């Protein structure tokens, strides 16, 4: 898997149908191979996005939150924080 000219990688539920061990391996590979690229990850699994630089939360087709996972988790009124639990 090598895409030298690609600057943005968009993955939509790339690990939705795999077990957690494979998910972890795929996430690690994506981080390593695309560390200097923009990776847009669409995911429902919280563990898939917790180590992302930024999280964008949408509701009813609108962006309602955009920040680091840590910052969103610290906000009591954050939708993301409620999803994480």
C-alpha positions in Angstrom: 0.0 0.0 0.0 1.9 3.0 -1.2 0.3 6.2 -2.6 3.2 8.7 -2.9 1.2 11.5 -4.6 -1.8 11.3 -2.4 -2.1 14.1 0.2 -5.6 13.2 1.6 -6.9 9.8 2.4 -10.6 9.4 3.1 -11.7 6.2 4.8 -15.3 5.5 5.5 -15.9 2.8 8.1 -12.7 1.0 6.9 -12.6 -1.3 9.9 -16.3 -1.7 10.6 -16.3 -5.4 9.6 -13.1 -6.6 11.2 -12.3 -7.8 14.7 -10.5 -5.6 17.3 -7.1 -7.1 16.7 -7.3 -6.4 12.9 -8.7 -3.0 13.6 -5.8 -2.1 15.8 -3.3 -3.3 13.2 -5.0 -1.4 10.4 -5.2 1.8 12.5 -1.5 1.5 13.3 -0.6 0.9 9.6 -2.6 3.9 8.5 -0.9 6.1 11.2 2.5 5.0 10.0 2.1 5.0 6.3 0.1 8.3 6.2 1.7 10.2 9.1 2.5 13.2 6.9 -0.8 13.2 5.1 -4.3 14.3 6.0 -6.5 11.3 6.9 -10.2 11.9 7.0 -11.8 9.0 9.0 -15.5 8.4 9.1 -16.2 6.0 12.0 -18.7 4.9 14.6 -16.2 3.0 16.7 -14.9 5.4 19.4 -11.5 3.6 19.7 -10.9 4.2 16.0 -11.0 8.0 16.5 -9.6 8.6 20.0 -6.1 9.1 18.8 -7.0 11.4 15.9 -5.7 15.0 16.0 -9.2 16.4 15.6 -12.7 15.1 15.8 -15.6 16.6 13.9 -19.1 15.8 15.2 -22.1 16.3 12.9 -25.8 16.3 13.9 -28.7 16.8 11.4 -26.2 17.5 8.6 -24.4 20.3 10.5 -21.0 20.5 12.2 -21.7 20.9 15.9 -18.3 20.2 17.4 -14.7 20.3 16.2 -11.7 19.9 18.5 -9.2 17.4 19.9 -10.7 14.3 21.4 -9.3 15.2 24.8 -10.8 18.7 24.7 -14.2 17.4 23.7 -14.1 14.7 26.4 -13.5 17.4 29.0 -16.5 19.5 28.0 -19.6 18.6 30.0 -22.0 19.7 27.2 -20.1 17.9 24.4 -22.0 15.4 22.3 -18.7 13.6 21.7 -18.1 13.3 25.5 -21.6 11.8 25.9 -20.8 9.2 23.2 -17.5 8.3 24.8 -19.2 7.9 28.2 
